[in-house]
Amino acid sequence: MLIDSHCHLDRIDLKPYQDNFDCFMQEAEASQIEHLLCIAIDLESYPAMLDLVAGFRQISVTVGVHPNVQDCQDPSVDELVALGQADNVIGIGETGLDYFRSTGDLFWQHQRFRNHIRAAKILKKPLIIHTREAGQDTLRILEEEGAREIGGIIHCFTEDWEFAEKALDLNFYISFSGIVTFNNAKEIKEVAKKVPADRFLIETDSPYLAPVPFRGRPNYPTYVRYVAEHLAELCGTSLNKIADLSTENFYTLFKLKPL
């Protein structure tokens, strides 16, 4: 069985499923997707996201505002804590820093990041971290805010081994997306070979970043198998082993029991 540790179910294209989310979930189950973590991007669309996944015990959610989202409700620590107390909310984010899409004075982005970390510590729920071209500041703020207490996930990992080592020291897991299957992702592939067996996860980040052989097309959680297969090839092990390890790691991090 497989777990997609990071997907945006409210943003995937349901046309191949007759615009029926139930049909999509039936295929996910048939594809041996045991659990899906649906990640929040903003608060404006959050109620609709919750409505979409309501009733599916195999879907958990997070709450947070993505670092790239502007002109939106910017949550306080108290607001995040209030929203994060729901039983199906198992993590805070995605949050972090992004210097690729956001430029200029980014104090607002740093403060938003700090608010998410502080809320996660109060709730004792792991963080889901997005970082792009902001590696050193991401690590620095995690360190300054004491994020080691609760840890979390560096999602869609695109950094080098030096960054990975520091993130691991800060009690974070490394999650590999479809990017690891790209031919030009040599540095990420090397990191994948080095990450301890008890500290990695797999994800799709769907509907974005579809793995080979679907690169450039819409992504779906069912494609998490291709990420697992590529990691198995890189690490010289079996698909079943990668599936078992990543599933166990997910349940360990979020303190969940398999359904």
KEKE-3310 file (N, C-alpha, C; in steps of 0.2 Angstrom, whole numbers, plus 5000, padded with zeros to 4 digits):
npx = (5004:5002:5006:5001:5009:5007:4996:4984:4969:4958:4961:4964:4961:4945:4939:4942:4936:4922:4919:4917:4921:4920:4921:4935:4941:4938:4946:4958:4959:4958:4971:4979:4981:4983:4982:4979:4986:4979:4983:4982:4981:4977:4965:4954:4948:4948:4936:4928:4937:4937:4924:4924:4932:4926:4920:4928:4938:4951:4957:4967:4970:4978:4981:4984:4993:5000:5017:5017:5005:4996:4987:4977:4968:4978:4983:4983:4992:4983:4972:4976:4978:4965:4959:4967:4963:4954:4949:4953:4963:4980:4992:5002:5002:5003:5018:5032:5046:5048:5058:5058:5046:5041:5046:5056:5053:5051:5047:5034:5032:5041:5036:5023:5027:5034:5022:5015:5024:5024:5011:5010:5018:5011:5000:5006:5008:5015:5024:5022:5033:5037:5050:5059:5073:5077:5084:5093:5088:5076:5080:5086:5075:5067:5076:5077:5064:5062:5058:5061:5055:5043:5045:5043:5039:5050:5044:5042:5056:5070:5083:5101:5112:5118:5109:5099:5104:5105:5091:5087:5093:5086:5074:5066:5057:5061:5054:5050:5045:5038:5048:5060:5061:5064:5076:5086:5087:5099:5106:5096:5092:5104:5103:5092:5097:5104:5097:5091:5083:5072:5067:5061:5049:5035:5027:5015:5012:5001:4989:5001:5018:5020:5026:5039:5032:5023:5026:5024:5010:4994:4994:4991:4986:4987:4998:5009:5015:5024:5034:5038:5043:5054:5062:5065:5072:5083:5089:5091:5082:5066:5050:5039:5046:5050:5037:5032:5041:5040:5026:5026:5034:5026:5015:5022:5027:5016:5009:4999:4987:4986:4972)
npy = (4994:5012:5029:5045:5059:5072:5081:5091:5090:5097:5103:5095:5089:5083:5079:5067:5058:5059:5071:5068:5066:5054:5044:5046:5043:5030:5024:5028:5019:5007:5007:5005:5016:5020:5031:5048:5064:5079:5095:5112:5128:5141:5151:5155:5146:5135:5130:5124:5114:5106:5102:5094:5083:5077:5064:5054:5043:5040:5051:5064:5081:5097:5114:5130:5144:5146:5151:5159:5165:5179:5195:5189:5181:5183:5173:5174:5168:5163:5161:5151:5141:5139:5134:5123:5113:5104:5087:5080:5087:5086:5092:5107:5119:5121:5129:5141:5148:5157:5162:5163:5165:5176:5192:5207:5216:5205:5203:5201:5188:5181:5183:5177:5164:5162:5163:5151:5141:5144:5142:5128:5123:5125:5117:5105:5098:5092:5102:5107:5110:5122:5127:5137:5142:5148:5142:5144:5154:5148:5137:5144:5151:5141:5135:5146:5148:5136:5125:5112:5105:5100:5096:5089:5090:5092:5097:5091:5089:5099:5102:5102:5089:5094:5103:5094:5086:5096:5099:5086:5085:5095:5088:5085:5076:5070:5073:5066:5070:5069:5076:5069:5059:5065:5067:5077:5079:5076:5079:5078:5065:5059:5064:5056:5044:5044:5048:5043:5027:5028:5041:5046:5052:5050:5058:5067:5080:5083:5093:5096:5094:5081:5065:5057:5044:5055:5068:5085:5084:5084:5080:5066:5059:5045:5043:5042:5030:5029:5038:5030:5019:5024:5028:5015:5010:5018:5016:5003:4993:4985:4989:4986:4987:5001:5006:5001:5006:5020:5022:5017:5027:5039:5036:5036:5049:5057:5052:5042:5028:5015:5013)
npz = (5000:4997:5001:4998:5003:5001:4993:4982:4983:4980:4969:4958:4941:4938:4926:4919:4927:4926:4932:4945:4962:4970:4961:4957:4970:4971:4961:4966:4978:4972:4966:4976:4985:5001:5010:5010:5010:5011:5006:5012:5004:5005:5015:5010:5001:5009:5016:5006:5002:5013:5013:5001:5004:5015:5025:5020:5027:5024:5020:5026:5032:5031:5038:5032:5025:5009:5005:4993:4991:4990:4994:5002:5016:5029:5041:5059:5073:5083:5075:5066:5076:5081:5069:5067:5077:5073:5071:5060:5055:5053:5052:5049:5037:5019:5022:5023:5014:4998:4986:4973:4966:4973:4977:4982:4997:5009:5022:5026:5022:5029:5042:5041:5040:5052:5061:5057:5062:5075:5079:5075:5085:5097:5094:5093:5081:5066:5054:5037:5025:5012:5002:4991:4983:4994:5004:5015:5023:5026:5034:5044:5051:5055:5064:5073:5078:5085:5079:5079:5089:5085:5072:5055:5038:5024:5010:4993:4989:4984:4986:4991:4998:5009:5014:5016:5027:5037:5039:5043:5055:5061:5064:5054:5040:5024:5009:4993:4977:4961:4954:4957:4947:4936:4922:4923:4937:4945:4957:4967:4965:4971:4984:4988:4988:5000:5011:5027:5030:5038:5037:5026:5014:5002:4988:4978:4975:4967:4958:4952:4944:4938:4938:4927:4917:4914:4913:4912:4910:4918:4935:4947:4962:4961:4954:4962:4964:4953:4958:4969:4963:4956:4966:4972:4962:4962:4974:4975:4979:4982:4975:4984:4997:4997:4997:5010:5019:5017:5020:5034:5039:5037:5046:5058:5059:5060:5070:5069:5067:5056:5045)
capx = (5000:5005:5003:5003:5009:5006:4992:4979:4964:4953:4963:4965:4956:4941:4936:4943:4932:4916:4919:4915:4926:4919:4925:4942:4943:4937:4952:4964:4958:4960:4978:4982:4983:4980:4980:4981:4986:4977:4987:4979:4985:4974:4960:4947:4946:4948:4929:4926:4942:4935:4918:4926:4935:4922:4917:4933:4943:4958:4960:4968:4971:4982:4978:4989:4993:5006:5020:5016:4998:4996:4980:4972:4968:4984:4981:4986:4994:4977:4967:4979:4977:4958:4957:4971:4961:4950:4952:4956:4969:4986:4998:5001:5005:5010:5021:5039:5048:5049:5061:5057:5040:5040:5052:5055:5053:5047:5045:5027:5032:5044:5031:5018:5031:5034:5016:5013:5028:5022:5004:5011:5021:5005:4995:5010:5007:5020:5024:5023:5037:5039:5056:5062:5078:5077:5086:5097:5083:5071:5083:5087:5069:5065:5080:5076:5058:5062:5053:5064:5051:5038:5047:5038:5041:5052:5040:5045:5063:5074:5089:5106:5113:5120:5102:5095:5107:5103:5084:5086:5095:5080:5069:5061:5058:5063:5048:5052:5040:5039:5054:5065:5061:5066:5083:5090:5087:5104:5107:5090:5093:5109:5100:5087:5101:5108:5092:5090:5077:5066:5066:5059:5042:5034:5021:5014:5010:4996:4990:5007:5024:5019:5032:5040:5031:5018:5029:5021:5003:4991:4996:4986:4989:4988:5005:5014:5018:5030:5039:5041:5046:5060:5066:5067:5078:5089:5091:5093:5078:5060:5044:5036:5050:5049:5030:5031:5045:5037:5020:5027:5037:5021:5011:5026:5028:5009:5006:4992:4987:4983:4965)
capy = (5000:5018:5035:5051:5063:5079:5082:5096:5086:5101:5107:5091:5089:5077:5077:5059:5054:5062:5076:5064:5064:5048:5040:5047:5039:5022:5022:5028:5013:5001:5008:5004:5022:5019:5037:5054:5070:5085:5101:5118:5133:5147:5150:5157:5140:5130:5127:5120:5109:5102:5099:5089:5077:5075:5057:5049:5042:5039:5058:5069:5088:5102:5120:5135:5148:5145:5158:5163:5168:5186:5197:5184:5182:5181:5171:5175:5162:5161:5158:5144:5136:5137:5129:5116:5109:5099:5080:5078:5091:5083:5096:5114:5121:5122:5136:5142:5154:5156:5168:5162:5169:5182:5197:5213:5216:5199:5203:5198:5181:5178:5183:5172:5157:5161:5162:5144:5137:5145:5138:5121:5121:5125:5111:5099:5095:5093:5107:5105:5116:5123:5131:5138:5147:5151:5137:5146:5157:5143:5133:5149:5153:5135:5135:5152:5147:5130:5120:5105:5102:5096:5093:5090:5088:5096:5093:5091:5091:5101:5105:5097:5085:5099:5106:5088:5085:5101:5097:5080:5087:5099:5083:5085:5071:5073:5070:5066:5071:5067:5079:5065:5055:5069:5066:5082:5080:5072:5081:5076:5058:5058:5064:5051:5038:5045:5049:5037:5023:5030:5048:5049:5051:5051:5062:5069:5087:5084:5092:5099:5091:5074:5061:5053:5046:5059:5075:5090:5083:5085:5075:5063:5055:5038:5042:5041:5024:5030:5040:5025:5014:5027:5027:5009:5009:5022:5013:4996:4989:4984:4994:4985:4990:5008:5007:4999:5011:5027:5021:5017:5034:5043:5035:5038:5056:5060:5048:5039:5021:5013:5012)
capz = (5000:4996:5004:4995:5008:4999:4986:4983:4980:4978:4963:4953:4936:4938:4920:4918:4932:4925:4937:4951:4966:4972:4956:4958:4976:4969:4957:4971:4982:4967:4965:4983:4989:5008:5014:5006:5014:5007:5009:5011:5001:5007:5019:5006:4998:5014:5018:5000:5002:5018:5011:4996:5007:5021:5024:5018:5032:5022:5018:5031:5029:5034:5037:5032:5019:5005:5005:4987:4991:4992:4993:5005:5023:5032:5048:5065:5077:5086:5070:5064:5081:5081:5064:5067:5082:5071:5072:5053:5053:5056:5051:5048:5031:5018:5024:5021:5010:4991:4983:4966:4964:4977:4977:4985:5004:5010:5029:5027:5021:5035:5048:5040:5041:5059:5064:5056:5066:5082:5079:5075:5092:5101:5093:5093:5075:5061:5049:5030:5023:5005:5001:4985:4982:5001:5009:5021:5028:5029:5040:5050:5054:5058:5070:5078:5081:5089:5075:5081:5094:5082:5066:5050:5031:5019:5004:4986:4990:4978:4988:4991:5003:5015:5016:5019:5033:5042:5040:5047:5062:5064:5065:5048:5035:5017:5004:4986:4972:4954:4952:4957:4941:4930:4920:4925:4944:4947:4964:4971:4965:4975:4991:4989:4990:5006:5016:5031:5028:5042:5037:5019:5012:4994:4987:4971:4974:4962:4951:4949:4944:4937:4937:4921:4910:4913:4914:4908:4910:4925:4940:4951:4968:4959:4951:4968:4962:4949:4962:4973:4959:4954:4972:4973:4957:4964:4981:4974:4983:4979:4976:4991:5002:4998:5000:5017:5023:5017:5024:5041:5041:5038:5052:5064:5060:5062:5076:5066:5066:5049:5045)
cpx = (5004:5002:5005:5003:5009:5002:4987:4973:4958:4955:4965:4959:4952:4937:4936:4939:4924:4914:4916:4920:4926:4922:4932:4944:4943:4944:4958:4964:4961:4968:4982:4985:4979:4978:4983:4981:4985:4979:4983:4984:4983:4968:4953:4944:4946:4941:4927:4931:4939:4929:4919:4928:4931:4919:4922:4938:4950:4961:4961:4970:4976:4978:4984:4988:5000:5010:5020:5010:4998:4988:4975:4972:4974:4983:4986:4988:4987:4972:4969:4977:4970:4956:4961:4968:4956:4953:4956:4962:4975:4992:4997:5005:5001:5012:5028:5041:5049:5051:5061:5051:5038:5046:5051:5056:5048:5047:5039:5027:5036:5040:5026:5021:5031:5028:5014:5018:5026:5015:5005:5014:5015:5001:4999:5008:5012:5019:5025:5027:5038:5045:5058:5066:5078:5079:5089:5092:5078:5074:5084:5081:5067:5069:5078:5069:5057:5058:5055:5059:5045:5039:5042:5041:5044:5049:5043:5052:5067:5081:5095:5107:5115:5114:5099:5098:5105:5095:5083:5088:5090:5074:5064:5063:5059:5058:5050:5045:5042:5045:5060:5066:5063:5074:5088:5091:5093:5106:5102:5091:5099:5107:5096:5091:5104:5103:5091:5083:5071:5065:5064:5052:5041:5028:5021:5014:5005:4991:4996:5013:5023:5025:5033:5036:5026:5020:5026:5013:5000:4993:4991:4989:4991:4995:5010:5018:5024:5036:5042:5045:5053:5065:5069:5073:5084:5092:5093:5088:5071:5054:5040:5040:5049:5042:5029:5035:5042:5030:5021:5030:5031:5017:5015:5026:5021:5006:4999:4993:4984:4976:4963)
cpy = (5006:5024:5041:5057:5070:5080:5088:5093:5091:5105:5102:5091:5082:5075:5070:5055:5057:5067:5074:5062:5057:5043:5040:5042:5032:5020:5023:5022:5007:5002:5007:5010:5021:5025:5043:5060:5076:5092:5107:5123:5140:5146:5152:5151:5134:5126:5122:5114:5104:5098:5093:5083:5074:5068:5052:5049:5041:5045:5062:5076:5092:5109:5125:5139:5148:5152:5162:5167:5175:5189:5192:5186:5179:5179:5172:5168:5159:5158:5151:5139:5134:5132:5123:5112:5103:5092:5078:5082:5089:5086:5103:5116:5120:5129:5136:5148:5152:5162:5168:5166:5175:5186:5203:5212:5210:5198:5199:5190:5177:5178:5178:5165:5157:5160:5154:5140:5138:5141:5130:5118:5120:5119:5105:5095:5097:5099:5104:5111:5116:5128:5131:5144:5151:5147:5139:5149:5153:5139:5138:5150:5147:5134:5140:5151:5140:5125:5113:5101:5098:5093:5094:5087:5093:5093:5095:5094:5093:5103:5100:5093:5089:5101:5100:5086:5089:5100:5091:5081:5091:5095:5083:5079:5074:5069:5071:5066:5068:5070:5074:5060:5059:5068:5071:5083:5076:5073:5078:5068:5056:5058:5058:5044:5038:5046:5043:5034:5025:5037:5051:5047:5051:5054:5064:5076:5088:5090:5094:5093:5083:5071:5059:5046:5051:5067:5079:5090:5084:5079:5073:5059:5047:5037:5042:5035:5025:5033:5035:5020:5017:5027:5020:5007:5012:5019:5006:4991:4988:4989:4993:4988:4997:5010:5006:5004:5018:5027:5021:5024:5039:5043:5037:5045:5059:5057:5045:5032:5020:5011:5004)
cpz = (5000:5000:5000:5001:5007:4992:4988:4979:4977:4971:4957:4947:4936:4932:4918:4922:4932:4930:4944:4956:4969:4967:4956:4964:4975:4966:4962:4976:4978:4966:4971:4986:4996:5011:5009:5011:5010:5010:5007:5008:5004:5012:5015:5003:5003:5015:5012:5000:5007:5016:5006:4999:5013:5020:5022:5023:5030:5019:5025:5028:5033:5034:5037:5025:5015:5005:4999:4987:4994:4991:4996:5012:5026:5039:5053:5068:5080:5081:5067:5070:5082:5075:5064:5073:5080:5070:5065:5051:5057:5055:5049:5042:5025:5019:5022:5018:5003:4988:4976:4963:4967:4978:4981:4993:5006:5018:5030:5026:5027:5041:5047:5042:5049:5063:5063:5061:5073:5083:5080:5082:5097:5101:5093:5087:5070:5056:5042:5027:5015:5006:4994:4984:4989:5006:5015:5026:5030:5035:5046:5054:5058:5065:5075:5081:5085:5085:5076:5085:5091:5075:5060:5043:5027:5012:4998:4986:4984:4980:4988:4997:5010:5018:5020:5026:5039:5044:5044:5054:5065:5065:5060:5043:5028:5012:4997:4982:4966:4951:4952:4951:4935:4928:4923:4933:4947:4955:4969:4971:4970:4982:4992:4991:4997:5012:5020:5029:5032:5042:5030:5018:5004:4994:4979:4970:4969:4964:4948:4949:4943:4935:4929:4922:4909:4913:4910:4908:4918:4929:4944:4956:4966:4956:4956:4967:4958:4953:4967:4969:4957:4960:4973:4968:4959:4970:4980:4978:4979:4980:4983:4997:5003:5000:5007:5021:5023:5021:5032:5043:5042:5044:5058:5065:5062:5067:5074:5066:5059:5050:5045)
residu = (MET:LEU:ILE:ASP:SER:HIS:CYS:HIS:LEU:ASP:ARG:ILE:ASP:LEU:LYS:PRO:TYR:GLN:ASP:ASN:PHE:ASP:CYS:PHE:MET:GLN:GLU:ALA:GLU:ALA:SER:GLN:ILE:GLU:HIS:LEU:LEU:CYS:ILE:ALA:ILE:ASP:LEU:GLU:SER:TYR:PRO:ALA:MET:LEU:ASP:LEU:VAL:ALA:GLY:PHE:ARG:GLN:ILE:SER:VAL:THR:VAL:GLY:VAL:HIS:PRO:ASN:VAL:GLN:ASP:CYS:GLN:ASP:PRO:SER:VAL:ASP:GLU:LEU:VAL:ALA:LEU:GLY:GLN:ALA:ASP:ASN:VAL:ILE:GLY:ILE:GLY:GLU:THR:GLY:LEU:ASP:TYR:PHE:ARG:SER:THR:GLY:ASP:LEU:PHE:TRP:GLN:HIS:GLN:ARG:PHE:ARG:ASN:HIS:ILE:ARG:ALA:ALA:LYS:ILE:LEU:LYS:LYS:PRO:LEU:ILE:ILE:HIS:THR:ARG:GLU:ALA:GLY:GLN:ASP:THR:LEU:ARG:ILE:LEU:GLU:GLU:GLU:GLY:ALA:ARG:GLU:ILE:GLY:GLY:ILE:ILE:HIS:CYS:PHE:THR:GLU:ASP:TRP:GLU:PHE:ALA:GLU:LYS:ALA:LEU:ASP:LEU:ASN:PHE:TYR:ILE:SER:PHE:SER:GLY:ILE:VAL:THR:PHE:ASN:ASN:ALA:LYS:GLU:ILE:LYS:GLU:VAL:ALA:LYS:LYS:VAL:PRO:ALA:ASP:ARG:PHE:LEU:ILE:GLU:THR:ASP:SER:PRO:TYR:LEU:ALA:PRO:VAL:PRO:PHE:ARG:GLY:ARG:PRO:ASN:TYR:PRO:THR:TYR:VAL:ARG:TYR:VAL:ALA:GLU:HIS:LEU:ALA:GLU:LEU:CYS:GLY:THR:SER:LEU:ASN:LYS:ILE:ALA:ASP:LEU:SER:THR:GLU:ASN:PHE:TYR:THR:LEU:PHE:LYS:LEU:LYS:PRO:LEU)
# end
